[in-house]
Amino acid sequence: MSLISMRLSDLMGCQEKPVLSPDEQTAKCERCQEFKVGVIKFPSGKLGANRICDDCHAALEAEEERRKVAYRQANVGDLLARCGVPKRFLSCSLDNYQGYERLKVKVRPTFISGPPGTGKTHLAAAYLGQALVKHGEHHGRFLEAVELFMKLRDTFSKDSPLDESGILSGYVNVPLLVLDDLGAEKVSDYVKQTLYLLINKRYGDCRDTIITSNLSLEEIGQSYGDRLASRIAGMGEELILKGKDRRMA
């Protein structure tokens, strides 16, 4: 393997016998072969140097990141699955969303609303996939609103290994959360409180969130309270989808 193609991890550490410049102020970089590496003077009097210069270190870091992104892009379906996305939506992307170019979306929306079958979950999974490719698997989670309350109800059992705060913390703290199909769950005071706690905490911590719903923001205000609707509106852009149910076509 040539020095040019070696990974960053292969070139970390110090040179055993650095090649010094005539004035012994710099050492030769093992990658670019230029005298651009600062010399380290040890108390014993010996001289040492890093194996590569700062410029090569930065170039290799960028190369390593490109390699990771390419790998994640090739395996984005697996990343989405591990984040909780249902099997049907693992291949969703913005490119295969029919009519995406007509939406004129400039930024990733926070709230995606519209009638059933207009592609809300498709878009949410696609945006999540983009983020996972860029930042890695642990950057995002996908959660159906109904599933959240099923998990929370499971904690009511005395045999449950988790409590409500343990369940919620994973969704509160993840950098990007997709909360899918808000409004499908039965509304109660407990549901209202829990949703407000989750959304308000993410709002306050400036964490990215994507919420999909058949309901409009106005209808969410009527069902869950204006405070929740206000927080959602304040977290980012709203995308309203229109059209017929594609699943019924």
C-alpha positions as CSV (number, residue, x, y, z in Angstrom):
1,M,0.0,0.0,0.0
2,S,1.4,3.4,-0.9
3,L,1.6,6.3,1.5
4,I,-0.9,8.2,-0.6
5,S,-3.5,5.5,-0.2
6,M,-2.9,4.8,3.5
7,R,-5.7,5.6,5.9
8,L,-5.4,8.2,8.7
9,S,-5.2,5.5,11.4
10,D,-2.2,4.0,9.6
11,L,-0.3,7.3,9.8
12,M,-0.9,8.4,13.3
13,G,1.9,8.5,15.9
14,C,5.5,9.5,15.7
15,Q,8.2,8.7,13.3
16,E,10.9,6.4,14.8
17,K,13.7,8.1,12.9
18,P,12.4,11.3,11.4
19,V,14.2,12.8,8.4
20,L,15.1,16.3,9.4
21,S,15.6,19.4,7.4
22,P,19.1,20.9,7.3
23,D,18.3,23.3,10.2
24,E,16.6,20.4,12.1
25,Q,13.5,22.6,12.7
26,T,11.1,20.5,10.6
27,A,10.8,16.8,9.6
28,K,9.8,15.2,6.3
29,C,6.1,14.2,6.1
30,E,5.8,10.5,5.3
31,R,2.8,11.2,3.0
32,C,3.7,14.3,1.0
33,Q,7.5,14.1,1.5
34,E,7.7,17.8,2.3
35,F,9.5,19.2,5.3
36,K,6.3,20.4,7.0
37,V,6.2,18.5,10.3
38,G,7.2,20.3,13.5
39,V,10.0,18.7,15.4
40,I,9.5,17.5,19.0
41,K,12.4,17.9,21.4
42,F,12.3,15.5,24.3
43,P,14.0,16.1,27.7
44,S,16.5,13.4,26.9
45,G,17.7,15.5,24.0
46,K,16.3,13.2,21.3
47,L,14.3,14.6,18.5
48,G,10.9,13.3,17.3
49,A,8.2,14.2,14.8
50,N,4.7,13.2,13.8
51,R,4.4,11.0,10.8
52,I,2.4,13.4,8.7
53,C,2.0,17.2,8.5
54,D,-1.2,19.1,9.4
55,D,-2.2,19.5,5.8
56,C,-2.0,15.8,5.1
57,H,-3.8,15.0,8.4
58,A,-6.7,17.3,7.3
59,A,-6.7,15.7,3.8
60,L,-6.8,12.2,5.2
61,E,-9.6,13.1,7.7
62,A,-11.6,14.4,4.8
63,E,-10.9,11.3,2.8
64,E,-11.8,9.1,5.7
65,E,-15.1,10.9,6.1
66,R,-15.9,10.6,2.4
67,R,-15.3,6.9,2.7
68,K,-17.7,6.6,5.7
69,V,-20.4,8.6,3.9
70,A,-20.1,6.5,0.8
71,Y,-20.4,3.3,3.0
72,R,-23.4,4.7,4.8
73,Q,-25.0,5.8,1.5
74,A,-24.7,2.3,0.2
75,N,-26.3,0.9,3.3
76,V,-28.8,3.6,4.1
77,G,-31.7,1.0,4.2
78,D,-29.9,-0.9,7.0
79,L,-29.4,2.4,8.9
80,L,-33.0,3.3,8.6
81,A,-34.1,-0.1,9.8
82,R,-32.0,0.1,12.9
83,C,-33.5,3.5,13.7
84,G,-37.0,2.1,13.7
85,V,-38.2,2.8,10.1
86,P,-40.8,0.2,9.0
87,K,-39.6,-2.1,6.2
88,R,-42.0,-0.6,3.6
89,F,-40.1,2.7,3.8
90,L,-36.5,1.6,3.9
91,S,-35.9,2.5,0.2
92,C,-37.6,5.9,0.4
93,S,-35.6,8.8,-0.9
94,L,-36.3,12.3,-2.2
95,D,-35.4,11.1,-5.7
96,N,-38.1,8.5,-5.8
97,Y,-40.8,10.6,-4.2
98,Q,-43.2,11.3,-7.1
99,G,-43.6,15.0,-7.7
100,Y,-40.9,16.1,-5.2
101,E,-39.6,18.7,-7.6
102,R,-43.0,20.4,-7.6
103,L,-43.0,20.9,-3.8
104,K,-40.2,23.5,-4.1
105,V,-38.9,22.6,-0.6
106,K,-35.9,24.7,0.3
107,V,-35.2,23.4,3.8
108,R,-36.0,20.2,5.6
109,P,-39.5,20.7,7.1
110,T,-40.4,20.2,10.7
111,F,-44.1,19.5,10.2
112,I,-45.4,17.5,7.2
113,S,-49.2,17.4,7.0
114,G,-51.8,16.3,4.5
115,P,-54.4,13.6,3.7
116,P,-53.6,9.9,4.1
117,G,-51.5,8.4,1.3
118,T,-49.9,11.6,0.1
119,G,-46.4,10.5,1.1
120,K,-45.7,12.1,4.5
121,T,-43.9,9.0,5.9
122,H,-42.0,8.6,2.6
123,L,-40.6,12.1,2.9
124,A,-39.9,11.8,6.6
125,A,-37.9,8.6,6.1
126,A,-36.1,10.2,3.1
127,Y,-35.0,13.2,5.2
128,L,-34.0,10.9,8.0
129,G,-31.9,8.8,5.6
130,Q,-30.1,11.9,4.4
131,A,-29.2,12.8,8.0
132,L,-28.0,9.3,8.8
133,V,-25.8,9.2,5.7
134,K,-24.2,12.5,6.7
135,H,-23.9,12.0,10.5
136,G,-24.2,8.3,11.2
137,E,-26.6,5.8,12.6
138,H,-26.9,7.3,16.1
139,H,-28.0,10.7,14.8
140,G,-31.6,9.8,14.4
141,R,-34.6,7.8,15.5
142,F,-38.0,7.0,13.9
143,L,-41.0,6.7,16.1
144,E,-44.7,6.2,15.4
145,A,-46.8,8.2,17.8
146,V,-49.0,5.2,18.6
147,E,-45.9,3.1,19.3
148,L,-44.7,5.7,21.8
149,F,-47.7,5.3,24.0
150,M,-47.7,1.5,23.6
151,K,-44.1,1.5,25.0
152,L,-45.1,3.9,27.8
153,R,-48.1,1.7,28.8
154,D,-45.8,-1.3,29.0
155,T,-43.8,0.5,31.8
156,F,-46.9,0.5,34.0
157,S,-46.3,-3.1,34.7
158,K,-44.3,-3.8,37.9
159,D,-42.2,-6.3,35.9
160,S,-41.1,-3.7,33.4
161,P,-37.3,-3.1,33.3
162,L,-37.9,0.5,32.1
163,D,-39.8,3.5,33.4
164,E,-41.4,6.4,31.5
165,S,-38.4,8.7,31.8
166,G,-36.1,6.0,30.5
167,I,-38.3,5.5,27.4
168,L,-38.7,9.3,26.8
169,S,-35.0,10.2,27.3
170,G,-34.0,8.3,24.2
171,Y,-36.4,10.3,22.1
172,V,-35.8,13.6,23.9
173,N,-32.0,13.6,23.4
174,V,-31.5,12.1,19.9
175,P,-30.3,14.8,17.5
176,L,-33.0,14.1,14.9
177,L,-36.4,12.6,15.8
178,V,-39.1,11.6,13.3
179,L,-42.5,11.4,15.1
180,D,-44.8,9.8,12.6
181,D,-48.6,10.0,12.3
182,L,-49.3,12.3,15.2
183,G,-53.1,12.2,15.7
184,A,-53.5,8.4,15.2
185,E,-53.4,7.8,19.0
186,K,-56.4,8.3,21.3
187,V,-56.2,11.7,22.8
188,S,-56.2,11.9,26.6
189,D,-54.8,14.2,29.2
190,Y,-51.9,11.8,29.6
191,V,-51.2,11.8,25.9
192,K,-51.4,15.6,25.8
193,Q,-49.0,15.9,28.7
194,T,-46.5,13.4,27.4
195,L,-46.4,14.9,23.9
196,Y,-46.0,18.4,25.2
197,L,-43.1,17.2,27.5
198,L,-41.4,15.6,24.5
199,I,-41.9,18.4,22.0
200,N,-41.2,21.2,24.5
201,K,-38.0,19.7,25.6
202,R,-36.8,19.2,22.1
203,Y,-37.9,22.7,21.2
204,G,-36.0,24.2,24.2
205,D,-32.9,22.2,23.3
206,C,-33.1,23.2,19.6
207,R,-33.1,19.6,18.5
208,D,-34.2,18.8,15.0
209,T,-37.6,17.1,14.7
210,I,-39.8,16.0,11.9
211,I,-43.5,15.4,12.7
212,T,-46.0,14.0,10.2
213,S,-49.8,14.1,10.7
214,N,-53.1,14.0,8.9
215,L,-54.0,16.9,11.0
216,S,-53.3,20.6,10.3
217,L,-51.5,22.7,12.9
218,E,-54.9,24.3,13.7
219,E,-56.4,20.9,14.3
220,I,-53.5,19.9,16.5
221,G,-54.1,23.0,18.6
222,Q,-57.8,22.0,18.9
223,S,-57.0,18.4,19.9
224,Y,-53.8,18.7,21.9
225,G,-53.7,22.4,23.0
226,D,-52.4,25.6,21.5
227,R,-49.1,25.3,23.4
228,L,-48.1,22.1,21.6
229,A,-49.2,23.5,18.2
230,S,-47.2,26.7,18.9
231,R,-44.0,24.7,19.8
232,I,-44.3,22.7,16.6
233,A,-44.8,25.8,14.5
234,G,-41.8,27.4,16.1
235,M,-39.4,24.5,15.4
236,G,-39.2,24.9,11.7
237,E,-41.0,25.0,8.3
238,E,-44.4,23.4,7.6
239,L,-44.9,21.3,4.4
240,I,-48.6,20.8,3.4
241,L,-49.1,17.9,1.0
242,K,-52.2,17.7,-1.2
243,G,-53.7,15.2,-3.6
244,K,-55.3,11.8,-3.7
245,D,-54.4,8.8,-1.6
246,R,-51.7,7.1,-3.6
247,R,-52.4,3.8,-1.9
248,M,-56.0,3.8,-3.3
249,A,-54.9,4.6,-6.8
